[in-house]
Amino acid sequence: MALDFGTCLKGAKQSGRKIRFVVDYKSLPFEPKISKNMVSRYGFINNVPRKRFSVLVDPNKTFQCQFSTKIITEDPLAEVFYNDVLTANQTSLFTGEMLKPFFSYYVMDESGWDMPGIPGLDDFKSSTGINSIKSSFNDILMPVALLAAAYFGYPFYKDIFETKGKRRK
């Protein structure tokens, strides 16, 4: 079972940046448990004030969606870590399937803001951030320019190619 990040048109790879897979437990009704498997993962952080666990994932298997700032990963470590969190927090009252609504997950850039989906100032200053902004601007600007040319060019088309008056037989 692969993790579902929603619909996304794959864009540029996030290579050269530290990317974290985050499991958020803000809606969990009890204190979460941390297993040895979770701690042994590369770059594990338990951020208690923000109520989330995170682990570093491979940036070469991470993509930023086109037309948005959402980041997704295809790293198998993300799914393994998510399953570790679910199994560590199973109790006699809550099984794995019952715990899923209490945990949310997302992928974030460590150099960006602390909020998912909102790019920070470092994202705009970095070379990969500038290149991704240029490519997304070109992806958006080209169809808009074509539509504007068609909209404003139609009256000129009518003036040039439409016959005036009655047609002769």
N, C-alpha and C positions, 0 to 999 in steps of 0.2 A: 504494500500500500504506500503510494507516494503521498507526500504532504500536498495539500491543495492550497495554493496561494491565490486562486481566482484567475480570471482571464488576464492574459498579458501577451503583448506582442514583444518578442525578445529583441532587445536592443544590444548595446555594447557590453562587452565583458568588463568586469570591475577589477581587472588585474592590477596588481601593485598597490592595493589598498587593503586595510584590515576590515574584514567583513565579519559580523557577529550574527549568529542565529539566536534569537531571544525567545524564551518561553516566559510569558507574563502570567502571574498568579494573583492578580488583584482581586478577583472574585472568589477565591478559595476561602471557605468558611473556617478553616483551621490552619495552623502553622505548617508549612510544607516540610517534608523530610528530604534530606540530602543523602544520597547513597554514595558508596565508594566509586561506583562506575561513573557517576556524574562528575565527581571531583577529579577523576583520572583523565578526563577529556582535555584536550589541548586548549588552553586559554579560558578555563572555566572561571566564571565570576558569579557570585551570589550578591546581587544588589538589593539589600534588604529595604532601604528607604523607598525604592521604586518598585519593589515586590516583583523581581524578575531574576531568572537565571539566564546566563548567556555563555556561549562557547564560540570559538573562532572556527570558521569554515573556509574551505579552499576558495580564494577569489577567482580562480580560473573557471570554476563551475557556477559562478554567480553572475546574473545578468540584471541590467536595469531595464524596466519595461519602457517601450516607446510611448510618447505622449503622456507620461506620468513620471513620478519620482519613486514609484514602488520598485523594490529590489526583490528578486526571487533567487533561490539557490537550487541546484540539482545535486548538491553534495549529499551522499548517503549518510554522512555523519549527522546531519540535521534530523533525519527521521529516527536514527538510532538514539540520539540524545533525547528527543521528544518521548520516545517509548521508555527510556530510562526514567524520565521524570514521572511518567504515568505509573510505572511499576513501583517506584520508590514510595509513592504517595497512596498506594492502595491500602485500604483498611477493610475491616469487616463490614462497614456500612457502604463504602464506596468502592466499586470495582473499576476496571480500566475504562469501560464505555461510559460509566456514570461520571467519571472525572473529566472527560473531554470538554464539556461546556465551561468548566472552571478554569481551564488553561487556554490562553490564546498564544499564537506564535507569529513572529514576523522576522524579517532580515533587516539589519541596519548597518550602515557604514559607520565604523568607529570614529572616523575623522569628521563626520557630519554632526548635526544636532543630535540631541538625545531623543528626539521624537521621530517615530517612523513616518516616512513619506514626505518629510519636509527637508529640503537640502539646506545645509549650513553654508556659511561664508567660505569655509575651506573647500567645499565642493566646487564653488565657482572659481576659486583661485587656482586649483590644481589643473594640470594639463588634461587629465582625463575628464574632469568636470567641464572644462571649456570645450573640449571636443564633443562631448555628449550634448552640450547646450547648442553648439553649432549644428550638429546633425539633426537634432530634434527641431531646431528653428527652420532648417532647410526642408525637413519632412512636412512641416506645417505650412511654410511660406509658399512652396511651389503650388499646391492645390488651390490655395487662396488667391494667388496671383492669376492662375488660369481661370478661376471663376470670375474674378474681377474683370479680366480682359474680355471674357465672353459677355458679361453683363453690360459693360460700357461699350463694347464693340458692336453689339447687335444693332443699335440705331444706324451706325455707319454702314453696316452690311445691308440693311434695308434700303438706305438711300442709293447705294451703288448698284445693287443687283435687282431691285424691284422695278418693274416697268410701270411707268406712270401713264395714267389715262386708259382708254380702252384699247384692247388688242385688235389688230387688223387681221382679217381673214385672208 
